[in-house]
Amino acid sequence: MSHAVQTQTQSFFGKVGPLVLARGFTALLTLSIPLVLARTMALSEYGTYKQLFLILMTLYYVLPFGMAQALYFFVPRAEDKRPYFGQTLLFLTVTGAVAAGVLGLATGALARHFHNPDLANYRWSQAVYLVCMMASFTLEISLMTQGRTKQAALAYLVSDAVRALAMVVPVLLGYGLHGLMVAVAAYAALRYAAAWTLVLKSGKGALWNARFFKEQLVYAAPFGAAMLLGIPQQYAHQFAVSSLTSPEAFAIYAVACFQLPIVDLLYTPISEVLMVRLGELDHEGRVHEGVALFRESVAKLSLAFFPLAAFLCAAAPEFIGALFGQKFLAAVPLFRVSVLGVALSILPVDGVLRARKETRHIFRAYLVKALATVPLVYFGVKGLGMMGGILSWVGAEAIGKAVLLSRVPRALSSPGHTVTFRGLLPRRELLQALGAAVAAGLAIPLMRALSPELPLSGGMLGRALPLVTASLVFALGYLVALQAAGVRPVAVLASFRKKG
């Protein structure tokens, strides 16, 4: 790697650093949500909570139709940025209001589908949450796309902290799921107000430009259509399992699908900054230099996600027991399968393709993924029940990543600079991270064989001790294995603090 390119990658990861630190702090708060809700609520109430947010999250990711994500493409290239923020916020407000009305009318049918009449009791708080959360999708993006990563990090920090408190405090005070839903609706309304405040302070001029909006909509349409296929596909296994089981059984399945916030903590800011930097390189006519950024992103994500997947698989009983309690230990076999999805997160391919205006290929990839999901979910759930559901999800995710990755070499090529698949992935770094993760994972069953059984119940210390012990054993083994493979963890961490 040349000195110039190395300097650019250091600057790139220096920008990621504040976002990672902010998300790291709020991830600790986010972890309090399952700790409190799963232990405080009855299984049926926790299952209802997961069903409510299954519906909300599906709509939240589908209905923006790619308009918010399109800001990553247009804003870094635009002289007049304000219309993009204003028209996106207006579009999402109207779309969210229409969706909330439809959801209110469909609540009864959904309650029957999920065999849970309690869902109808939350239609108004669901509606407010959906409208305000959808529209405030632009909040952090408006800062990120202008290169204001420190302010974006602060926004993530404050927003995630308030969200965690809104979900946990009402339950701790005894208000249950009703209190939680009212609190998160109020939280979403605050985000909506903050999003408008940023737009109105973004400068003078119109909040809407018909030509800009048409260009943005044309760009976003393939990606939006991909989300229309991809998000229902991603949650299809949960809808299928929920429709065939009781809320109590779905609570077990939902725990098996749990993913640590560290996945979003690292993947999202790296993907976001990668998109912005690729946009800048495109503007400068040097898009082929983005290959170095992609390789470096994959290498660093693999150092985090390979060991995370290996640890969660090896220490699943300790992890589920500590976070959710013994009543959820039936989720362990399912959880071990679901963590394979963590390993797939080493590839920020969707960000690269959006930055290079390859949204049509994103749509094709999601179409392939959706077509594969239908038989996988149908035959999986029908034949293997909940295990078939989780296997169908992992299989579809792998297919989707493979199709997206196949387009990245072409997306990063430019006249006179052809990128090949062979030069796209840092194979040596991937093997180092994978080998170290597997070696460290094998230390946990060895620990169990050589030590007396540690309790999973009792006080807080009794629940946490097995997980803490497994974590220390794994961390030590991973660091030793990395050093033996020639990787210096301190140098990797230092790259997130380097500035260009």
QUIBEL-V979932 format. One record per run of one state. SS is the DSSP state (alpha for helix, beta for strand, coil for the rest). FROM is the first residue (numbers start at 1). TO is the last residue. If there is no record, write none. Layout:
BEGIN
{{SS	FROM	TO} {SS	FROM	TO}}
END
This chain:
BEGIN
{{coil	1	2} {alpha	3	40} {coil	41	42} {alpha	43	63} {coil	64	70} {alpha	71	77} {coil	78	81} {alpha	82	113} {coil	114	116} {alpha	117	135} {coil	136	137} {alpha	138	144} {coil	145	148} {alpha	149	172} {coil	173	175} {alpha	176	200} {coil	201	209} {alpha	210	244} {coil	245	246} {alpha	247	256} {coil	257	261} {alpha	262	283} {coil	284	286} {alpha	287	314} {coil	315	315} {alpha	316	323} {coil	324	325} {alpha	326	338} {coil	339	339} {alpha	340	346} {coil	347	348} {alpha	349	355} {coil	356	358} {alpha	359	384} {coil	385	385} {alpha	386	411} {coil	412	413} {beta	414	414} {coil	415	416} {beta	417	417} {coil	418	426} {alpha	427	450} {coil	451	459} {alpha	460	485} {coil	486	488} {alpha	489	494} {coil	495	500}}
END
